[in-house]
Amino acid sequence: MDIKELEYYTIGDSFGGNQDWMHDWWMRIGGCAALTAVDSLICIERTFGIEGLCAVDPWSLTKDTYRDFGMIMKPYISPRFRGVDKLSIFVKGLGKYLAERSVKSILMEELSMSEDYSTACEALTSQLDMNIPVPFLNLRHQDKEFKEFIWHWFILSGYKWEDGELYAKFTTYGGYEWHSFRKLWNSGCDEKGGMIIINLDEFVKIHKSIQINC
């Protein structure tokens, strides 16, 4: 079995942060997009050493500092009545946050679930092979296996191949689950989400160079 998992962060016994920790009512019920951005930046800064991405120290995380970071991100990717239901809202909001912190070398692309599965499969594995987390938006889905992920943003933090089938590691609410990526991608619904492709080419090359030299 081929498997790839990111070196994800923990806070106590929680695998990543948890939306339920938020004191702000809007963030607790609709802050998944903002917190997915927070989770992505924490992982990227810890992995690649890109200083300034996080508004808190990514190496000394507590529930309080995680909440603080979430509230800092809230105005950029604000919870709203229909939620952050478009990939473009996430890209625009996180892009504004990064620009205000003078981070210009991180680019993002949208990959809609309208694209074919083979394209998505290649994009997912390529991103994770470069140790880059994948923010994912799932809107509606016909398969009850994904009922806990309806209208929800989360991180794909790993993949594995089993008997020719690709499974993705869904990371959210301080835990993770493995699900078929093909089933996820083929939602069978008209309202489709997708994933964010984060371009870190410059930093990936530097990171690989450091690893080789070590």
Order of alpha helices (4+ residues) and beta strands (2+ residues): beta-beta-beta-alpha-alpha-alpha-alpha-beta-alpha-beta-beta-beta-beta-alpha-beta-alpha
